[in-house]
C-alpha cells in the first residue's frame, strides 16, 4: 500500500496550498509581501489650511491630546510606525476626516 501524506499551508485570505509527496514543488520561501502605507496627514492639513505642525499640535492640545511637536512631525512624515489611538482620534477630529483618509497604500 502506498503511503500518502500531505502538507497543508494556510495563507492570507484563506488560500490553501497542498503539497503531496513528490507531486507539487515545495512552498516558496517568501509567501507574500506587506504593502507599504504612507500617511496623508500633510495633504489633509493643506486642504484644511493648517500650515504647520505646531498649529496642528495646538489644535490637538485643545482636544486634550498631548504630543510633542517633533514626535507629531515624525508621525505625519511616516518616520515612525507606532501610532497612539488618542492621536489618531485627535487627527480624525481636527482634520474632519475618516480613518481611511489618514493613510494611502503604496
Secondary structure, DSSP 8 states (H G I E B T S, - for coil): -----EEEEE-GGG-EEEEETTTS----S-------EEE-HHHHHHHTT---HHHHHHHHHHTT----HHHHHHHHTT------HHHHHHHHHHHT--GGGGEEE-
